[in-house]
């Protein structure tokens, strides 16, 4: 079965950086696109970034373009989200999404001074 385990969240000051990781298992990782979503309190879950199987195709929400970078390592079955220049409005629970409706448990990111 699909298992996705996120890590790397935490509390960071505005302007700071964090790197999220999502370790995947239960499927052939290299064959599937992966994505990151986030959900802020009182808001719907939204797509943050997606990446194709080889890593060459990437897309981002307008709100994070130029600040976030999605990447993947198919040898480690892991997808990453590098987040720079963080803003308070980036505060949310960040989720990794895989194939077959698989979601991770989420990792909290809080941007606050």
N, C-alpha and C positions, 0 to 999 in steps of 0.2 A: 504494500500500500504506500501511497505517496506520503512522505514525511518531509516537512520543511521546518527548520529550526533557525530563527533569527537571533542575532546577538549584536552587541555594539551600541545599543542605545544608552542614554544617560542625560545628565543635566549639563548644559553648556551655555556659556554667555553669548549674547548676540555678537555676530562676527566670527564666532568660533567654527570648528569643524568636528565632524564625526564620520566614522566609517562603519556602515552596517554590513553585516554578513548574513547570508542565508545558506545553510548547509542542507542539501537535498539528498534524498534517498528513496528507494522504492520504484524508480523508473529510470529509463536511459536518459540521463540529464542532457547529454549533448544533442539530443534529437528534438528538444522542445524550447520554444521561446519562454522567457521568464519575465516577471515584472514585479515592481514594487508599488504598493498602494499605501495610503495613509488615511487615518480617520481622526479628526479633531473632535473634541467634546461638542455634542449637539449638532454635528455635521455628518453628511453622508461620506462613505468611503470614496476616495478619489484616486485615480491613476496618477502616479508620480513619474514613473519611467518604465520603459520596456526594452528588452534586448532580444535580438534574434539568436538562432542556434549557434552561429559562428562568432557572434559578437560584433559583426560589422554593421548591422542594422540596429539603430537605437532611436527611441523617441522619448520626448519629455513633455511634461505639462509646462505650459507657458510660465507658470509661477516659479519654476525651478531652473529653467534654461539658463545656462551660463554659470550656474552655481553647483548643480549636482551632476555627478557622472555615474552612470551604471556600467558595470563590467561583469565579466564572468570568467571563471577558470574551469574549463571542462575536465581537466585532470583531477580537480579537487571537488567536482560536483557542487560548486559554490558560486553564488551570484552576490555581487557587492553593490553598495550604494555609497559613494563618496559624497559627502555633503559639506560644502564650504560656504562661507559668508552666511551663516545661519541667522534667521530672523525669528522673532517671537511667534510670528504666524506659521512657522514651520512646526510648532509644537503639535504633536499628534502621536498616536500609536502607528507604527510603521509595520506593514505586513508584506511578506513575500508571497507571491502567487505563482503556482505551477500548473501543470496540466491536470486534466480530469477533476477540475474543481478544487484542487488542493490549496489550502491556505496554511500559513504558519500561525503560531500563537500570538505573534506581534511583539514588538519591542518599543518601549516608551522613549520618545525623544522630547525633551523639555528645553526650550531656549528661553532663558531668563537671566536677568542680572540680579 
